[in-house]
């Protein structure tokens, strides 16, 4: 099986960016391998990732989720096809909150970031954690992908 390389666009202030394009591709491909082995084929796809401050994330969380507090990640699924490429959607990540959470939880910042990245992509793919059964399925997939990447179970 040959996986197609996704098109990932990363934006944000340079001081906020916590990973490189190459790292994002590597993490996505690990997720893609597990996803395609257990769920469905992704095919050619693309997504956007943007890094924001706590203030901006709080504004977006209030506007889009009705919650007046900052959050580590927001996902905006699309599932549109643009010139034969499945556009998965947009992911917003809060660098400051990722660092704060990792420190508070005694986790490696990069490992926590990898988890949040994978979590955000899974939301783009239709997973959620609103109900116990879907949360368990999402978490199990996250754990399998993170294990492939050498990251311990975050739960």
GUDODREN-966758 format. One record per residue: residue number from 1; residue in three letters; x, y, z of N, C-alpha, C in turn. Coordinates in steps of 0.1 Angstrom, whole numbers. Each point is the difference from the previous one (the first is absolute). Layout:
<nodes>
<node NUM 'ALA' <X Y Z> <X Y Z> <X Y Z>>;
...
</nodes>
This chain:
<nodes>
<node 1 'UNK' <8 -12 0> <-8 12 0> <9 12 0>>;
<node 2 'UNK' <-3 10 -9> <8 12 -1> <-9 11 4>>;
<node 3 'UNK' <4 7 11> <-8 12 5> <4 12 -8>>;
<node 4 'UNK' <-11 8 -3> <3 13 -6> <4 10 10>>;
<node 5 'UNK' <9 9 -3> <5 9 9> <-10 12 1>>;
<node 6 'UNK' <-4 3 12> <-10 11 1> <6 14 -2>>;
<node 7 'UNK' <-8 9 -4> <4 14 -1> <-4 7 13>>;
<node 8 'UNK' <10 4 8> <-3 6 13> <6 14 -1>>;
<node 9 'UNK' <-9 10 3> <5 14 0> <0 4 15>>;
<node 10 'UNK' <11 6 4> <2 4 14> <2 15 0>>;
<node 11 'UNK' <-8 7 9> <2 15 1> <-1 4 15>>;
<node 12 'UNK' <4 12 2> <1 6 13> <13 8 2>>;
<node 13 'UNK' <0 8 10> <12 7 4> <12 -10 2>>;
<node 14 'UNK' <11 3 -5> <12 -9 1> <3 -4 14>>;
<node 15 'UNK' <-3 9 10> <3 -3 14> <-10 -10 5>>;
<node 16 'UNK' <-12 -2 -6> <-10 -9 4> <1 -14 -6>>;
<node 17 'UNK' <7 -1 -11> <1 -13 -7> <7 -10 9>>;
<node 18 'UNK' <-6 -12 3> <7 -10 8> <5 -12 -7>>;
<node 19 'UNK' <-3 -1 -13> <5 -11 -8> <3 4 -14>>;
<node 20 'UNK' <8 -7 -7> <3 2 -14> <-9 -7 -9>>;
<node 21 'UNK' <0 4 -12> <-8 -6 -10> <3 -15 -1>>;
<node 22 'UNK' <13 -3 0> <4 -14 -1> <-5 -8 12>>;
<node 23 'UNK' <0 5 12> <-5 -7 12> <-15 -2 -2>>;
<node 24 'UNK' <-7 10 -4> <-15 -1 -2> <-3 -11 -11>>;
<node 25 'UNK' <8 -1 -10> <-2 -10 -11> <3 -14 6>>;
<node 26 'UNK' <10 -1 8> <4 -13 6> <-11 -5 10>>;
<node 27 'UNK' <-6 9 8> <-10 -3 9> <-13 -4 -7>>;
<node 28 'UNK' <-3 8 -11> <-12 -3 -8> <1 -14 -6>>;
<node 29 'UNK' <12 -3 -6> <1 -13 -7> <-2 -11 10>>;
<node 30 'UNK' <6 1 12> <-3 -10 10> <-14 -2 3>>;
<node 31 'UNK' <-7 11 1> <-15 0 3> <-7 -6 -12>>;
<node 32 'UNK' <4 4 -12> <-6 -5 -13> <2 -15 -1>>;
<node 33 'UNK' <11 -6 3> <3 -14 0> <-10 -7 9>>;
<node 34 'UNK' <-1 4 12> <-9 -6 10> <-14 1 -4>>;
<node 35 'UNK' <-4 12 -5> <-14 3 -4> <-4 -9 -11>>;
<node 36 'UNK' <9 -1 -10> <-3 -8 -12> <0 -15 3>>;
<node 37 'UNK' <8 -4 10> <0 -14 3> <-13 -4 8>>;
<node 38 'UNK' <-6 10 7> <-11 -4 9> <-13 7 -3>>;
<node 39 'UNK' <0 11 -8> <-13 7 -1> <-4 1 -15>>;
<node 40 'UNK' <8 7 -8> <-4 3 -14> <12 6 -7>>;
<node 41 'UNK' <-1 1 -13> <11 6 -9> <-2 15 1>>;
<node 42 'UNK' <11 7 1> <0 15 -1> <2 5 -14>>;
<node 43 'UNK' <9 -6 -7> <3 5 -14> <7 13 1>>;
<node 44 'UNK' <0 8 -11> <7 13 0> <-8 9 9>>;
<node 45 'UNK' <7 7 9> <-7 9 9> <9 12 3>>;
<node 46 'UNK' <-6 10 6> <7 12 4> <-7 5 13>>;
<node 47 'UNK' <8 8 8> <-6 7 11> <9 12 3>>;
<node 48 'UNK' <-6 9 8> <7 12 5> <2 0 15>>;
<node 49 'UNK' <11 4 4> <3 1 15> <4 14 3>>;
<node 50 'UNK' <-6 7 10> <4 13 3> <3 1 15>>;
<node 51 'UNK' <10 7 4> <3 1 15> <-4 14 4>>;
<node 52 'UNK' <-7 0 12> <-5 13 5> <3 1 15>>;
<node 53 'UNK' <-1 13 5> <2 3 14> <-12 -4 8>>;
<node 54 'UNK' <2 0 13> <-12 -4 9> <-12 9 -2>>;
<node 55 'UNK' <3 13 -2> <-11 10 -1> <-8 -3 -13>>;
<node 56 'UNK' <7 -3 -11> <-7 -3 -12> <-7 -13 1>>;
<node 57 'UNK' <6 -10 6> <-7 -13 2> <-12 1 8>>;
<node 58 'UNK' <0 9 11> <-12 2 8> <-11 7 -8>>;
<node 59 'UNK' <4 9 -9> <-10 7 -8> <-6 -10 -10>>;
<node 60 'UNK' <8 -9 -6> <-5 -10 -9> <-9 -10 7>>;
<node 61 'UNK' <5 -5 12> <-8 -10 7> <-14 6 4>>;
<node 62 'UNK' <0 13 4> <-13 6 4> <-9 1 -13>>;
<node 63 'UNK' <6 4 -11> <-8 2 -12> <-5 -13 -6>>;
<node 64 'UNK' <8 -10 0> <-3 -12 -7> <-5 -12 8>>;
<node 65 'UNK' <4 0 13> <-4 -10 9> <-9 4 12>>;
<node 66 'UNK' <-1 14 1> <-8 5 11> <6 -1 14>>;
<node 67 'UNK' <14 -1 0> <7 -2 13> <9 12 1>>;
<node 68 'UNK' <-1 7 11> <8 12 2> <13 -2 8>>;
<node 69 'UNK' <8 -9 -6> <13 -3 5> <9 -4 -11>>;
<node 70 'UNK' <13 1 1> <9 -5 -10> <0 -15 0>>;
<node 71 'UNK' <4 -6 -12> <1 -14 -1> <12 -3 -8>>;
<node 72 'UNK' <5 -13 2> <13 -3 -7> <-2 -2 -15>>;
<node 73 'UNK' <-12 -5 -4> <-2 -3 -15> <-14 2 -3>>;
<node 74 'UNK' <-3 5 -12> <-13 0 -6> <2 -5 -14>>;
<node 75 'UNK' <-10 -8 -4> <0 -6 -14> <-13 4 -7>>;
<node 76 'UNK' <2 3 -13> <-11 5 -8> <0 -9 -13>>;
<node 77 'UNK' <-8 -11 1> <-1 -10 -11> <-6 7 -13>>;
<node 78 'UNK' <5 -5 -11> <-5 5 -13> <-6 -12 -8>>;
<node 79 'UNK' <9 -9 -4> <-3 -11 -8> <-5 4 -14>>;
<node 80 'UNK' <6 11 -5> <-3 4 -14> <11 -6 -9>>;
<node 81 'UNK' <-3 -2 -12> <10 -4 -10> <4 12 -8>>;
<node 82 'UNK' <13 3 -1> <5 11 -8> <10 -6 -10>>;
<node 83 'UNK' <-4 0 -12> <8 -5 -11> <5 -14 3>>;
<node 84 'UNK' <-9 -9 4> <3 -14 3> <7 -3 13>>;
<node 85 'UNK' <2 11 8> <7 -2 13> <-11 3 11>>;
<node 86 'UNK' <-1 -10 9> <-10 2 11> <6 10 10>>;
<node 87 'UNK' <-7 11 2> <4 10 10> <-6 -4 13>>;
<node 88 'UNK' <8 -4 10> <-5 -4 12> <-5 11 9>>;
<node 89 'UNK' <6 12 -1> <-4 11 8> <12 8 7>>;
<node 90 'UNK' <-4 7 10> <10 9 7> <1 -4 15>>;
<node 91 'UNK' <13 1 5> <2 -3 14> <7 13 6>>;
<node 92 'UNK' <-5 4 11> <6 11 7> <6 -5 13>>;
<node 93 'UNK' <13 3 2> <7 -5 12> <5 12 8>>;
<node 94 'UNK' <-1 -1 13> <5 11 9> <14 -5 6>>;
<node 95 'UNK' <10 6 -5> <14 -4 4> <2 2 15>>;
<node 96 'UNK' <-4 12 5> <2 3 14> <-7 -10 9>>;
<node 97 'UNK' <-12 -4 -3> <-8 -9 8> <6 -14 -1>>;
<node 98 'UNK' <5 -4 -12> <7 -13 -1> <12 -1 10>>;
<node 99 'UNK' <8 11 0> <11 0 9> <-4 0 14>>;
<node 100 'UNK' <-10 8 4> <-5 0 14> <-5 -13 4>>;
<node 101 'UNK' <-8 -7 -8> <-6 -13 3> <11 -10 2>>;
<node 102 'UNK' <9 0 -9> <11 -10 1> <8 1 13>>;
<node 103 'UNK' <3 12 3> <7 3 13> <-8 -5 12>>;
<node 104 'UNK' <-13 4 0> <-9 -3 11> <-2 -15 1>>;
<node 105 'UNK' <0 -7 -11> <-3 -15 0> <13 -8 0>>;
<node 106 'UNK' <12 7 1> <12 -7 0> <3 -8 -13>>;
<node 107 'UNK' <-4 6 -11> <2 -7 -13> <10 8 -8>>;
<node 108 'UNK' <7 -7 -9> <8 6 -10> <-8 8 -9>>;
<node 109 'UNK' <4 13 -2> <-8 9 -8> <-2 -6 -14>>;
<node 110 'UNK' <10 -5 -7> <-1 -5 -13> <-10 -12 0>>;
<node 111 'UNK' <0 -9 10> <-9 -11 0> <-14 5 2>>;
<node 112 'UNK' <-2 9 9> <-14 6 2> <-5 6 -13>>;
<node 113 'UNK' <9 7 -7> <-4 7 -13> <-3 -11 -10>>;
<node 114 'UNK' <7 -11 -1> <-3 -11 -9> <-14 -5 3>>;
<node 115 'UNK' <-3 -2 12> <-13 -5 4> <-11 10 -4>>;
<node 116 'UNK' <2 13 2> <-10 10 -3> <-2 1 -15>>;
<node 117 'UNK' <11 -1 -8> <0 0 -14> <-9 -12 -5>>;
<node 118 'UNK' <3 -12 5> <-7 -12 -5> <-15 2 4>>;
<node 119 'UNK' <-3 4 12> <-13 3 5> <-8 9 -9>>;
<node 120 'UNK' <7 11 -4> <-7 10 -9> <-3 -6 -14>>;
<node 121 'UNK' <10 -8 -5> <-3 -6 -13> <-11 -10 1>>;
<node 122 'UNK' <-1 -8 10> <-11 -10 2> <-13 8 0>>;
<node 123 'UNK' <-1 11 6> <-12 8 0> <-4 4 -15>>;
<node 124 'UNK' <10 3 -8> <-2 3 -14> <-6 -12 -7>>;
<node 125 'UNK' <4 -12 5> <-4 -12 -7> <-14 -5 6>>;
<node 126 'UNK' <-6 8 8> <-13 -4 5> <-1 -6 14>>;
<node 127 'UNK' <11 -2 6> <0 -6 14> <-3 11 10>>;
<node 128 'UNK' <-7 -4 11> <-2 10 11> <-1 -8 13>>;
<node 129 'UNK' <0 8 11> <0 -7 13> <-13 5 8>>;
<node 130 'UNK' <-10 3 -7> <-13 4 7> <-6 -11 7>>;
<node 131 'UNK' <1 -12 -5> <-6 -12 6> <11 -10 4>>;
<node 132 'UNK' <-2 -8 10> <10 -9 5> <5 -10 -11>>;
<node 133 'UNK' <-8 -6 -7> <4 -9 -10> <9 6 -11>>;
<node 134 'UNK' <-4 12 -5> <8 7 -10> <13 5 6>>;
<node 135 'UNK' <0 4 13> <12 5 6> <10 -12 1>>;
<node 136 'UNK' <-5 -12 4> <9 -11 1> <6 -4 -13>>;
<node 137 'UNK' <-8 0 -11> <5 -3 -13> <11 10 -4>>;
<node 138 'UNK' <-3 13 2> <10 11 -3> <13 -2 8>>;
<node 139 'UNK' <-2 -2 13> <12 -1 9> <8 -12 -4>>;
<node 140 'UNK' <-6 -11 -3> <7 -12 -4> <9 2 -13>>;
<node 141 'UNK' <-6 7 -9> <7 3 -12> <12 10 3>>;
<node 142 'UNK' <-3 10 8> <11 9 4> <12 -8 6>>;
<node 143 'UNK' <-4 -9 9> <11 -7 8> <8 -9 -10>>;
<node 144 'UNK' <-7 -6 -10> <7 -8 -10> <10 8 -8>>;
<node 145 'UNK' <-5 11 -5> <9 9 -8> <11 5 8>>;
<node 146 'UNK' <-2 5 12> <10 5 9> <11 -11 3>>;
<node 147 'UNK' <-5 -12 2> <10 -11 2> <9 -2 -11>>;
<node 148 'UNK' <-5 1 -13> <8 0 -12> <11 10 0>>;
<node 149 'UNK' <-4 12 6> <9 11 0> <9 0 13>>;
<node 150 'UNK' <-1 -10 8> <9 -1 12> <-5 8 12>>;
<node 151 'UNK' <-13 3 0> <-6 9 11> <-8 -9 8>>;
<node 152 'UNK' <1 1 14> <-8 -8 9> <-14 4 0>>;
<node 153 'UNK' <-9 -9 4> <-14 3 1> <-3 12 8>>;
<node 154 'UNK' <-6 10 -6> <-2 13 7> <-12 -1 10>>;
<node 155 'UNK' <-7 -11 0> <-11 -1 9> <3 -8 13>>;
</nodes>
